Amino acid sequence: MVDQSRSTVSAGIELIVRASELSLVEYMRITQAQAELEAYLGQYIRKFSTALPGAFARKTMISPLANSEVEILVLFSLDARNRFAPSELLYKLHVTLKARYPGTQYKREQNSIVVPMDEFSFLLQPGFTVADQSYLIPSPFYDEWVRYDAPEYHYSFLKANNRLKGNLTRIIRLVKTWNRATGGILDDYFLELLVWGVLRNTDICDCAEGLVFVFNKARAESAYRREDPTCAGSHIEGLIRLDDVVNAQLHFQSAFHLARDACSLEAAGDIDAAVDNWKKLFPGCYPSEIDLRIDSVKNSGLKGADALRRLLS
Protein backbone atom coordinates (compact mmCIF):
# COMPACT_ATOMS: atom_id res chain seq x y z
CA MET A 1 0.00 0.00 0.00
CA VAL A 2 0.96 3.64 -0.44
CA ASP A 3 2.35 5.27 2.69
CA GLN A 4 -0.75 6.39 4.62
CA SER A 5 0.32 9.89 5.59
CA ARG A 6 -1.10 13.36 5.12
CA SER A 7 1.29 13.80 2.19
CA THR A 8 -0.51 11.10 0.18
CA VAL A 9 -3.50 13.25 -0.76
CA SER A 10 -1.46 16.38 -1.47
CA ALA A 11 0.88 14.27 -3.63
CA GLY A 12 -2.10 13.09 -5.67
CA ILE A 13 -3.38 16.63 -6.17
CA GLU A 14 0.12 17.78 -7.10
CA LEU A 15 0.29 15.09 -9.80
CA ILE A 16 -3.03 16.33 -11.24
CA VAL A 17 -1.60 19.86 -11.30
CA ARG A 18 1.53 18.66 -13.09
CA ALA A 19 -0.49 16.63 -15.58
CA SER A 20 -2.57 19.72 -16.39
CA GLU A 21 0.50 21.69 -17.50
CA LEU A 22 1.05 21.94 -21.23
CA SER A 23 3.77 19.52 -22.26
CA LEU A 24 6.79 20.70 -24.23
CA VAL A 25 5.27 19.05 -27.31
CA GLU A 26 1.98 20.95 -26.85
CA TYR A 27 3.82 24.21 -26.17
CA MET A 28 5.88 23.73 -29.33
CA ARG A 29 2.75 22.86 -31.31
CA ILE A 30 1.19 26.21 -30.41
CA THR A 31 4.28 28.29 -31.16
CA GLN A 32 4.92 26.40 -34.41
CA ALA A 33 1.30 26.95 -35.49
CA GLN A 34 1.68 30.65 -34.62
CA ALA A 35 4.77 30.82 -36.84
CA GLU A 36 2.92 28.95 -39.62
CA LEU A 37 0.05 31.43 -39.42
CA GLU A 38 2.47 34.38 -39.53
CA ALA A 39 4.26 32.94 -42.58
CA TYR A 40 0.97 32.48 -44.44
CA LEU A 41 -0.40 35.95 -43.59
CA GLY A 42 2.98 37.46 -44.44
CA GLN A 43 2.26 36.72 -48.09
CA TYR A 44 -0.62 39.23 -47.99
CA ILE A 45 0.20 41.69 -45.18
CA ARG A 46 3.31 43.85 -45.03
CA LYS A 47 3.60 45.10 -41.46
CA PHE A 48 2.11 43.01 -38.69
CA SER A 49 2.97 40.84 -35.71
CA THR A 50 1.11 38.32 -33.58
CA ALA A 51 0.70 37.92 -29.81
CA LEU A 52 -0.72 35.24 -27.52
CA PRO A 53 -2.09 37.35 -24.66
CA GLY A 54 -4.53 34.93 -23.02
CA ALA A 55 -4.43 31.76 -20.92
CA PHE A 56 -1.34 30.57 -22.80
CA ALA A 57 0.62 33.58 -21.50
CA ARG A 58 -0.77 33.24 -17.97
CA LYS A 59 0.00 29.49 -17.91
CA THR A 60 -3.62 28.69 -17.05
CA MET A 61 -4.29 26.72 -20.24
CA ILE A 62 -4.60 23.02 -19.47
CA SER A 63 -3.43 19.81 -21.06
CA PRO A 64 -4.48 17.86 -23.05
CA LEU A 65 -4.57 20.59 -25.68
CA ALA A 66 -7.21 18.87 -27.82
CA ASN A 67 -10.29 21.04 -28.49
CA SER A 68 -8.76 24.08 -26.77
CA GLU A 69 -8.98 27.62 -28.16
CA VAL A 70 -5.80 29.70 -28.00
CA GLU A 71 -6.28 33.47 -28.17
CA ILE A 72 -4.10 35.18 -30.79
CA LEU A 73 -3.96 38.82 -31.87
CA VAL A 74 -2.91 39.85 -35.37
CA LEU A 75 -1.43 43.29 -34.70
CA PHE A 76 -1.31 45.82 -37.54
CA SER A 77 0.59 49.12 -37.68
CA LEU A 78 -1.27 51.84 -35.79
CA ASP A 79 -1.81 54.00 -38.89
CA ALA A 80 -4.23 51.33 -40.21
CA ARG A 81 -6.59 52.12 -37.33
CA ASN A 82 -8.04 55.13 -39.14
CA ARG A 83 -8.23 53.33 -42.48
CA PHE A 84 -10.08 50.18 -41.41
CA ALA A 85 -13.09 49.50 -39.23
CA PRO A 86 -12.96 46.23 -37.22
CA SER A 87 -15.54 44.62 -39.52
CA GLU A 88 -13.33 45.31 -42.55
CA LEU A 89 -10.22 43.72 -41.05
CA LEU A 90 -12.24 40.79 -39.68
CA TYR A 91 -13.70 40.21 -43.15
CA LYS A 92 -10.29 40.41 -44.86
CA LEU A 93 -8.72 38.03 -42.35
CA HIS A 94 -11.67 35.64 -42.55
CA VAL A 95 -11.54 35.39 -46.35
CA THR A 96 -7.74 35.12 -46.42
CA LEU A 97 -7.54 32.44 -43.72
CA LYS A 98 -10.47 30.43 -45.04
CA ALA A 99 -8.61 29.97 -48.33
CA ARG A 100 -5.81 28.18 -46.45
CA TYR A 101 -7.80 26.71 -43.53
CA PRO A 102 -11.26 25.69 -44.87
CA GLY A 103 -12.71 25.15 -41.39
CA THR A 104 -12.22 28.83 -40.47
CA GLN A 105 -15.38 30.41 -39.01
CA TYR A 106 -16.48 33.88 -37.94
CA LYS A 107 -17.60 33.97 -34.29
CA ARG A 108 -20.07 36.84 -34.29
CA GLU A 109 -20.72 37.01 -30.53
CA GLN A 110 -17.02 37.66 -29.86
CA ASN A 111 -16.11 39.50 -33.07
CA SER A 112 -13.37 36.96 -33.66
CA ILE A 113 -12.32 34.28 -36.12
CA VAL A 114 -11.80 30.63 -35.19
CA VAL A 115 -8.98 29.01 -37.15
CA PRO A 116 -8.63 25.21 -36.75
CA MET A 117 -5.03 24.04 -36.29
CA ASP A 118 -5.11 20.24 -36.03
CA GLU A 119 -6.11 19.35 -32.45
CA PHE A 120 -6.78 22.92 -31.26
CA SER A 121 -8.01 26.25 -32.68
CA PHE A 122 -6.79 29.81 -32.67
CA LEU A 123 -9.36 32.39 -31.55
CA LEU A 124 -8.12 35.26 -33.68
CA GLN A 125 -8.75 39.01 -33.59
CA PRO A 126 -7.15 41.91 -35.44
CA GLY A 127 -5.76 44.73 -33.34
CA PHE A 128 -3.11 47.38 -32.69
CA THR A 129 -0.51 47.92 -29.99
CA VAL A 130 -0.85 51.32 -28.30
CA ALA A 131 1.70 53.33 -26.34
CA ASP A 132 1.24 51.70 -22.93
CA GLN A 133 1.58 48.18 -24.38
CA SER A 134 -2.12 47.49 -24.19
CA TYR A 135 -4.06 46.74 -27.38
CA LEU A 136 -7.00 47.93 -29.42
CA ILE A 137 -9.32 45.11 -30.53
CA PRO A 138 -12.84 44.89 -32.02
CA SER A 139 -15.63 45.74 -29.61
CA PRO A 140 -17.97 42.79 -28.98
CA PHE A 141 -20.92 45.21 -29.31
CA TYR A 142 -20.13 47.82 -31.98
CA ASP A 143 -18.05 48.18 -35.11
CA GLU A 144 -15.30 50.12 -33.36
CA TRP A 145 -11.99 49.59 -31.61
CA VAL A 146 -11.82 49.25 -27.81
CA ARG A 147 -8.92 49.01 -25.38
CA TYR A 148 -7.84 45.50 -24.42
CA ASP A 149 -5.79 45.96 -21.26
CA ALA A 150 -4.10 42.57 -21.10
CA PRO A 151 -0.95 43.91 -19.33
CA GLU A 152 -2.96 45.34 -16.41
CA TYR A 153 -4.86 42.08 -15.92
CA HIS A 154 -1.58 40.14 -16.16
CA TYR A 155 -0.07 42.41 -13.49
CA SER A 156 -3.05 41.94 -11.14
CA PHE A 157 -3.06 38.20 -11.84
CA LEU A 158 0.68 37.79 -11.18
CA LYS A 159 0.43 39.87 -8.01
CA ALA A 160 -2.34 37.63 -6.64
CA ASN A 161 -0.54 34.49 -7.79
CA ASN A 162 2.72 35.53 -6.11
CA ARG A 163 0.90 36.34 -2.87
CA LEU A 164 -0.66 32.87 -2.95
CA LYS A 165 2.75 31.28 -3.69
CA GLY A 166 1.69 30.11 -7.16
CA ASN A 167 -1.51 28.47 -5.96
CA LEU A 168 -3.81 30.75 -7.97
CA THR A 169 -2.51 29.32 -11.26
CA ARG A 170 -2.56 25.80 -9.85
CA ILE A 171 -6.13 26.02 -8.57
CA ILE A 172 -7.37 27.53 -11.85
CA ARG A 173 -5.88 24.59 -13.70
CA LEU A 174 -7.41 22.16 -11.19
CA VAL A 175 -10.87 23.74 -11.57
CA LYS A 176 -10.57 23.67 -15.36
CA THR A 177 -9.51 20.00 -15.17
CA TRP A 178 -12.48 19.24 -12.90
CA ASN A 179 -14.81 21.07 -15.33
CA ARG A 180 -13.46 19.11 -18.30
CA ALA A 181 -13.53 15.76 -16.46
CA THR A 182 -17.14 16.24 -15.37
CA GLY A 183 -18.74 17.39 -18.62
CA GLY A 184 -17.30 20.83 -19.43
CA ILE A 185 -20.29 22.83 -18.22
CA LEU A 186 -18.56 26.23 -18.05
CA ASP A 187 -16.29 28.29 -20.29
CA ASP A 188 -12.58 28.18 -19.36
CA TYR A 189 -12.15 31.97 -19.29
CA PHE A 190 -15.26 32.41 -17.15
CA LEU A 191 -13.86 29.83 -14.70
CA GLU A 192 -10.50 31.62 -14.61
CA LEU A 193 -12.15 34.95 -13.80
CA LEU A 194 -14.35 33.29 -11.18
CA VAL A 195 -11.37 31.69 -9.39
CA TRP A 196 -9.28 34.88 -9.67
CA GLY A 197 -12.14 36.96 -8.25
CA VAL A 198 -12.75 34.56 -5.37
CA LEU A 199 -9.10 34.07 -4.35
CA ARG A 200 -7.27 37.31 -5.11
CA ASN A 201 -8.02 38.88 -1.70
CA THR A 202 -7.91 35.71 0.41
CA ASP A 203 -5.22 33.62 2.08
CA ILE A 204 -5.07 29.88 1.52
CA CYS A 205 -2.52 27.31 2.64
CA ASP A 206 -2.73 24.73 -0.15
CA CYS A 207 -4.63 23.62 -3.24
CA ALA A 208 -7.07 21.38 -1.38
CA GLU A 209 -8.15 24.21 0.92
CA GLY A 210 -8.36 26.52 -2.08
CA LEU A 211 -10.61 24.14 -3.98
CA VAL A 212 -13.00 23.87 -1.03
CA PHE A 213 -13.15 27.68 -0.82
CA VAL A 214 -13.66 28.15 -4.57
CA PHE A 215 -16.34 25.48 -4.92
CA ASN A 216 -18.20 26.92 -1.93
CA LYS A 217 -18.21 30.47 -3.32
CA ALA A 218 -18.93 29.30 -6.87
CA ARG A 219 -22.24 27.76 -5.84
CA ALA A 220 -23.68 31.28 -5.83
CA GLU A 221 -21.28 33.20 -8.06
CA SER A 222 -21.57 30.86 -11.04
CA ALA A 223 -25.03 32.35 -11.64
CA TYR A 224 -23.57 35.78 -12.43
CA ARG A 225 -21.58 37.03 -15.38
CA ARG A 226 -18.04 38.21 -14.68
CA GLU A 227 -16.66 41.62 -15.56
CA ASP A 228 -13.81 41.22 -18.05
CA PRO A 229 -10.76 42.93 -16.47
CA THR A 230 -9.11 43.29 -19.87
CA CYS A 231 -11.91 45.26 -21.48
CA ALA A 232 -13.84 47.98 -19.58
CA GLY A 233 -17.60 47.59 -19.78
CA SER A 234 -17.40 44.08 -21.20
CA HIS A 235 -18.65 40.96 -19.43
CA ILE A 236 -18.13 37.23 -19.77
CA GLU A 237 -21.30 35.19 -19.50
CA GLY A 238 -21.21 31.93 -17.58
CA LEU A 239 -24.48 30.30 -18.60
CA ILE A 240 -27.60 31.84 -20.11
CA ARG A 241 -30.39 29.29 -19.75
CA LEU A 242 -31.93 28.94 -16.28
CA ASP A 243 -31.77 25.14 -16.25
CA ASP A 244 -28.04 25.29 -17.14
CA VAL A 245 -27.43 27.76 -14.30
CA VAL A 246 -29.26 25.52 -11.81
CA ASN A 247 -27.35 22.48 -13.09
CA ALA A 248 -24.03 24.30 -12.68
CA GLN A 249 -24.89 25.35 -9.13
CA LEU A 250 -25.74 21.76 -8.23
CA HIS A 251 -22.51 20.67 -9.89
CA PHE A 252 -20.50 23.11 -7.76
CA GLN A 253 -22.41 22.07 -4.64
CA SER A 254 -21.53 18.41 -5.22
CA ALA A 255 -17.88 19.37 -5.81
CA PHE A 256 -17.84 21.45 -2.64
CA HIS A 257 -19.13 18.57 -0.50
CA LEU A 258 -16.67 16.10 -2.02
CA ALA A 259 -13.67 18.42 -1.50
CA ARG A 260 -14.73 19.52 2.00
CA ASP A 261 -15.36 15.95 3.14
CA ALA A 262 -12.08 14.79 1.59
CA CYS A 263 -10.19 17.36 3.67
CA SER A 264 -12.09 16.36 6.83
CA LEU A 265 -11.42 12.66 6.21
CA GLU A 266 -7.73 13.35 5.64
CA ALA A 267 -7.53 15.38 8.87
CA ALA A 268 -9.15 12.45 10.71
CA GLY A 269 -6.53 10.08 9.29
CA ASP A 270 -8.89 8.21 6.94
CA ILE A 271 -6.65 8.59 3.90
CA ASP A 272 -8.30 5.86 1.79
CA ALA A 273 -11.73 7.52 2.11
CA ALA A 274 -10.20 10.94 1.37
CA VAL A 275 -8.55 9.60 -1.78
CA ASP A 276 -11.88 8.03 -2.85
CA ASN A 277 -13.49 11.46 -2.63
CA TRP A 278 -10.76 13.09 -4.72
CA LYS A 279 -11.16 10.34 -7.31
CA LYS A 280 -14.88 11.12 -7.52
CA LEU A 281 -14.11 14.82 -7.86
CA PHE A 282 -11.53 14.22 -10.63
CA PRO A 283 -12.85 11.11 -12.43
CA GLY A 284 -10.14 9.57 -14.57
CA CYS A 285 -7.60 12.19 -13.46
CA TYR A 286 -6.57 11.28 -9.91
CA PRO A 287 -3.30 9.28 -10.06
CA SER A 288 -3.21 5.54 -9.50
CA GLU A 289 -1.51 3.95 -6.49
CA ILE A 290 1.55 3.04 -8.54
CA ASP A 291 1.86 6.64 -9.80
CA LEU A 292 1.79 7.85 -6.20
CA ARG A 293 4.44 5.30 -5.22
CA ILE A 294 6.72 6.33 -8.10
CA ASP A 295 6.30 9.99 -7.22
CA SER A 296 7.06 9.25 -3.58
CA VAL A 297 10.28 7.46 -4.54
CA LYS A 298 11.32 10.31 -6.86
CA ASN A 299 10.83 12.87 -4.09
CA SER A 300 12.55 10.73 -1.44
CA GLY A 301 15.99 10.98 -2.99
CA LEU A 302 16.50 7.24 -2.54
CA LYS A 303 18.59 5.34 -5.09
CA GLY A 304 19.10 1.75 -6.22
CA ALA A 305 17.95 -1.01 -3.86
CA ASP A 306 16.59 1.48 -1.31
CA ALA A 307 14.41 3.08 -3.96
CA LEU A 308 13.17 -0.33 -5.13
CA ARG A 309 12.31 -1.37 -1.57
CA ARG A 310 10.36 1.87 -1.10
CA LEU A 311 8.53 1.30 -4.39
CA LEU A 312 7.52 -2.25 -3.45
CA SER A 313 6.71 -1.59 0.21
JOZIWO-V656464 format. One record per residue. N is the residue number from 1. RES is the residue in one small letter. SS is DSSP state (H for helix, E for strand, C for the rest). PHI is phi as a letter, one per 30 degrees, with the letter a starting at -180 (999 if undefined). NEAR is the number of other C-alpha atoms within 12 Angstrom. Layout:
n=N res=RES ss=SS phi=PHI near=NEAR
n=N res=RES ss=SS phi=PHI near=NEAR
This chain:
n=1 res=m ss=C phi=999 near=17
n=2 res=v ss=C phi=d near=28
n=3 res=d ss=C phi=e near=23
n=4 res=q ss=C phi=d near=23
n=5 res=s ss=C phi=b near=21
n=6 res=r ss=H phi=d near=25
n=7 res=s ss=H phi=d near=25
n=8 res=t ss=H phi=d near=34
n=9 res=v ss=H phi=d near=41
n=10 res=s ss=H phi=d near=30
n=11 res=a ss=H phi=d near=34
n=12 res=g ss=H phi=d near=38
n=13 res=i ss=H phi=d near=45
n=14 res=e ss=H phi=d near=29
n=15 res=l ss=H phi=d near=29
n=16 res=i ss=H phi=d near=39
n=17 res=v ss=H phi=e near=36
n=18 res=r ss=H phi=d near=27
n=19 res=a ss=H phi=d near=25
n=20 res=s ss=H phi=d near=33
n=21 res=e ss=C phi=d near=31
n=22 res=l ss=C phi=d near=27
n=23 res=s ss=C phi=d near=18
n=24 res=l ss=H phi=e near=14
n=25 res=v ss=H phi=d near=14
n=26 res=e ss=H phi=d near=25
n=27 res=y ss=H phi=e near=23
n=28 res=m ss=H phi=d near=16
n=29 res=r ss=H phi=d near=23
n=30 res=i ss=H phi=d near=34
n=31 res=t ss=H phi=d near=23
n=32 res=q ss=H phi=d near=17
n=33 res=a ss=H phi=d near=26
n=34 res=q ss=H phi=e near=31
n=35 res=a ss=H phi=d near=21
n=36 res=e ss=H phi=d near=21
n=37 res=l ss=H phi=d near=34
n=38 res=e ss=H phi=d near=25
n=39 res=a ss=H phi=d near=19
n=40 res=y ss=H phi=d near=20
n=41 res=l ss=H phi=d near=29
n=42 res=g ss=C phi=d near=20
n=43 res=q ss=C phi=d near=15
n=44 res=y ss=C phi=b near=16
n=45 res=i ss=C phi=b near=21
n=46 res=r ss=C phi=d near=15
n=47 res=k ss=C phi=c near=18
n=48 res=f ss=E phi=a near=25
n=49 res=s ss=E phi=b near=25
n=50 res=t ss=E phi=b near=31
n=51 res=a ss=E phi=b near=34
n=52 res=l ss=C phi=c near=30
n=53 res=p ss=C phi=c near=34
n=54 res=g ss=C phi=c near=30
n=55 res=a ss=H phi=d near=34
n=56 res=f ss=H phi=d near=31
n=57 res=a ss=H phi=d near=26
n=58 res=r ss=H phi=d near=32
n=59 res=k ss=C phi=i near=31
n=60 res=t ss=C phi=c near=41
n=61 res=m ss=C phi=d near=42
n=62 res=i ss=C phi=c near=42
n=63 res=s ss=C phi=c near=33
n=64 res=p ss=C phi=d near=27
n=65 res=l ss=C phi=d near=31
n=66 res=a ss=C phi=e near=21
n=67 res=n ss=C phi=i near=22
n=68 res=s ss=C phi=d near=32
n=69 res=e ss=E phi=c near=32
n=70 res=v ss=E phi=c near=42
n=71 res=e ss=E phi=d near=32
n=72 res=i ss=E phi=b near=34
n=73 res=l ss=E phi=c near=36
n=74 res=v ss=E phi=c near=37
n=75 res=l ss=E phi=c near=35
n=76 res=f ss=E phi=c near=32
n=77 res=s ss=C phi=d near=23
n=78 res=l ss=H phi=d near=22
n=79 res=d ss=H phi=d near=15
n=80 res=a ss=H phi=d near=23
n=81 res=r ss=H phi=e near=26
n=82 res=n ss=H phi=d near=15
n=83 res=r ss=C phi=c near=14
n=84 res=f ss=C phi=b near=23
n=85 res=a ss=C phi=d near=23
n=86 res=p ss=H phi=e near=32
n=87 res=s ss=H phi=d near=30
n=88 res=e ss=H phi=d near=23
n=89 res=l ss=H phi=d near=34
n=90 res=l ss=H phi=d near=36
n=91 res=y ss=H phi=d near=24
n=92 res=k ss=H phi=d near=22
n=93 res=l ss=H phi=d near=37
n=94 res=h ss=H phi=d near=32
n=95 res=v ss=H phi=d near=22
n=96 res=t ss=H phi=d near=24
n=97 res=l ss=H phi=d near=33
n=98 res=k ss=H phi=d near=23
n=99 res=a ss=H phi=d near=16
n=100 res=r ss=H phi=c near=20
n=101 res=y ss=C phi=b near=24
n=102 res=p ss=C phi=e near=16
n=103 res=g ss=C phi=d near=20
n=104 res=t ss=C phi=d near=27
n=105 res=q ss=E phi=b near=27
n=106 res=y ss=E phi=c near=27
n=107 res=k ss=E phi=c near=19
n=108 res=r ss=H phi=d near=21
n=109 res=e ss=H phi=d near=16
n=110 res=q ss=H phi=c near=26
n=111 res=n ss=C phi=h near=32
n=112 res=s ss=E phi=b near=35
n=113 res=i ss=E phi=c near=38
n=114 res=v ss=E phi=c near=34
n=115 res=v ss=E phi=c near=37
n=116 res=p ss=E phi=d near=29
n=117 res=m ss=E phi=b near=31
n=118 res=d ss=C phi=i near=20
n=119 res=e ss=C phi=d near=19
n=120 res=f ss=E phi=b near=27
n=121 res=s ss=E phi=b near=28
n=122 res=f ss=E phi=c near=43
n=123 res=l ss=E phi=c near=34
n=124 res=l ss=E phi=c near=39
n=125 res=q ss=E phi=b near=43
n=126 res=p ss=E phi=d near=43
n=127 res=g ss=E phi=a near=42
n=128 res=f ss=E phi=b near=36
n=129 res=t ss=E phi=d near=32
n=130 res=v ss=C phi=c near=23
n=131 res=a ss=C phi=e near=11
n=132 res=d ss=C phi=c near=14
n=133 res=q ss=C phi=i near=18
n=134 res=s ss=C phi=d near=25
n=135 res=y ss=E phi=b near=35
n=136 res=l ss=E phi=c near=34
n=137 res=i ss=E phi=b near=40
n=138 res=p ss=E phi=d near=37
n=139 res=s ss=C phi=d near=31
n=140 res=p ss=C phi=d near=27
n=141 res=f ss=C phi=c near=20
n=142 res=y ss=C phi=b near=17
n=143 res=d ss=C phi=d near=19
n=144 res=e ss=C phi=a near=24
n=145 res=w ss=E phi=c near=32
n=146 res=v ss=E phi=b near=29
n=147 res=r ss=E phi=d near=29
n=148 res=y ss=E phi=c near=34
n=149 res=d ss=C phi=c near=28
n=150 res=a ss=H phi=e near=33
n=151 res=p ss=H phi=e near=25
n=152 res=e ss=H phi=d near=22
n=153 res=y ss=H phi=d near=29
n=154 res=h ss=H phi=e near=28
n=155 res=y ss=H phi=d near=17
n=156 res=s ss=H phi=d near=23
n=157 res=f ss=H phi=d near=35
n=158 res=l ss=H phi=d near=25
n=159 res=k ss=H phi=d near=21
n=160 res=a ss=H phi=d near=26
n=161 res=n ss=H phi=d near=31
n=162 res=n ss=H phi=d near=18
n=163 res=r ss=H phi=d near=20
n=164 res=l ss=C phi=c near=25
n=165 res=k ss=C phi=h near=19
n=166 res=g ss=C phi=i near=27
n=167 res=n ss=H phi=d near=36
n=168 res=l ss=H phi=d near=44
n=169 res=t ss=H phi=e near=41
n=170 res=r ss=H phi=d near=38
n=171 res=i ss=H phi=d near=47
n=172 res=i ss=H phi=e near=42
n=173 res=r ss=H phi=d near=41
n=174 res=l ss=H phi=d near=44
n=175 res=v ss=H phi=d near=50
n=176 res=k ss=H phi=d near=39
n=177 res=t ss=H phi=d near=40
n=178 res=w ss=H phi=e near=39
n=179 res=n ss=H phi=d near=30
n=180 res=r ss=H phi=d near=29
n=181 res=a ss=H phi=d near=25
n=182 res=t ss=C phi=c near=23
n=183 res=g ss=C phi=j near=17
n=184 res=g ss=C phi=i near=23
n=185 res=i ss=C phi=d near=29
n=186 res=l ss=C phi=c near=35
n=187 res=d ss=C phi=d near=27
n=188 res=d ss=H phi=d near=33
n=189 res=y ss=H phi=d near=36
n=190 res=f ss=H phi=e near=33
n=191 res=l ss=H phi=d near=44
n=192 res=e ss=H phi=d near=43
n=193 res=l ss=H phi=d near=41
n=194 res=l ss=H phi=d near=39
n=195 res=v ss=H phi=d near=40
n=196 res=w ss=H phi=e near=40
n=197 res=g ss=H phi=d near=30
n=198 res=v ss=H phi=d near=31
n=199 res=l ss=H phi=c near=37
n=200 res=r ss=C phi=d near=30
n=201 res=n ss=C phi=c near=17
n=202 res=t ss=C phi=c near=20
n=203 res=d ss=C phi=b near=20
n=204 res=i ss=C phi=b near=25
n=205 res=c ss=C phi=c near=20
n=206 res=d ss=C phi=a near=24
n=207 res=c ss=H phi=d near=36
n=208 res=a ss=H phi=d near=43
n=209 res=e ss=H phi=d near=29
n=210 res=g ss=H phi=d near=36
n=211 res=l ss=H phi=d near=43
n=212 res=v ss=H phi=e near=36
n=213 res=f ss=H phi=d near=32
n=214 res=v ss=H phi=d near=39
n=215 res=f ss=H phi=d near=40
n=216 res=n ss=H phi=d near=29
n=217 res=k ss=H phi=d near=25
n=218 res=a ss=H phi=d near=39
n=219 res=r ss=H phi=e near=27
n=220 res=a ss=H phi=c near=23
n=221 res=e ss=H phi=d near=28
n=222 res=s ss=C phi=d near=39
n=223 res=a ss=C phi=d near=29
n=224 res=y ss=C phi=c near=26
n=225 res=r ss=C phi=d near=25
n=226 res=r ss=E phi=c near=30
n=227 res=e ss=E phi=d near=22
n=228 res=d ss=C phi=d near=28
n=229 res=p ss=C phi=d near=28
n=230 res=t ss=C phi=d near=31
n=231 res=c ss=C phi=b near=27
n=232 res=a ss=C phi=e near=20
n=233 res=g ss=C phi=i near=16
n=234 res=s ss=C phi=c near=22
n=235 res=h ss=E phi=b near=22
n=236 res=i ss=E phi=c near=30
n=237 res=e ss=C phi=d near=26
n=238 res=g ss=C phi=d near=32
n=239 res=l ss=C phi=b near=25
n=240 res=i ss=C phi=c near=19
n=241 res=r ss=C phi=d near=13
n=242 res=l ss=H phi=e near=14
n=243 res=d ss=H phi=d near=13
n=244 res=d ss=H phi=d near=18
n=245 res=v ss=H phi=d near=25
n=246 res=v ss=H phi=d near=22
n=247 res=n ss=H phi=d near=23
n=248 res=a ss=H phi=d near=33
n=249 res=q ss=H phi=d near=28
n=250 res=l ss=H phi=d near=22
n=251 res=h ss=H phi=d near=28
n=252 res=f ss=H phi=d near=36
n=253 res=q ss=H phi=d near=27
n=254 res=s ss=H phi=d near=24
n=255 res=a ss=H phi=d near=35
n=256 res=f ss=H phi=e near=33
n=257 res=h ss=H phi=d near=27
n=258 res=l ss=H phi=d near=29
n=259 res=a ss=H phi=d near=38
n=260 res=r ss=H phi=d near=28
n=261 res=d ss=H phi=d near=28
n=262 res=a ss=H phi=d near=34
n=263 res=c ss=H phi=d near=34
n=264 res=s ss=H phi=d near=23
n=265 res=l ss=H phi=d near=23
n=266 res=e ss=H phi=d near=28
n=267 res=a ss=H phi=d near=21
n=268 res=a ss=C phi=d near=15
n=269 res=g ss=C phi=j near=19
n=270 res=d ss=C phi=c near=21
n=271 res=i ss=H phi=d near=28
n=272 res=d ss=H phi=e near=25
n=273 res=a ss=H phi=d near=24
n=274 res=a ss=H phi=d near=35
n=275 res=v ss=H phi=d near=40
n=276 res=d ss=H phi=e near=27
n=277 res=n ss=H phi=d near=31
n=278 res=w ss=H phi=d near=40
n=279 res=k ss=H phi=d near=28
n=280 res=k ss=H phi=d near=25
n=281 res=l ss=H phi=d near=39
n=282 res=f ss=C phi=b near=32
n=283 res=p ss=C phi=e near=22
n=284 res=g ss=C phi=i near=18
n=285 res=c ss=C phi=c near=30
n=286 res=y ss=C phi=d near=35
n=287 res=p ss=C phi=d near=31
n=288 res=s ss=C phi=d near=25
n=289 res=e ss=H phi=e near=26
n=290 res=i ss=H phi=d near=19
n=291 res=d ss=H phi=d near=24
n=292 res=l ss=H phi=d near=31
n=293 res=r ss=H phi=d near=29
n=294 res=i ss=H phi=d near=28
n=295 res=d ss=H phi=d near=30
n=296 res=s ss=H phi=d near=31
n=297 res=v ss=H phi=d near=26
n=298 res=k ss=H phi=e near=19
n=299 res=n ss=H phi=d near=16
n=300 res=s ss=H phi=d near=15
n=301 res=g ss=C phi=i near=14
n=302 res=l ss=C phi=d near=17
n=303 res=k ss=C phi=b near=14
n=304 res=g ss=H phi=h near=12
n=305 res=a ss=H phi=d near=12
n=306 res=d ss=H phi=d near=15
n=307 res=a ss=H phi=d near=20
n=308 res=l ss=H phi=d near=18
n=309 res=r ss=H phi=d near=14
n=310 res=r ss=H phi=d near=25
n=311 res=l ss=H phi=d near=26
n=312 res=l ss=H phi=c near=18
n=313 res=s ss=C phi=d near=18
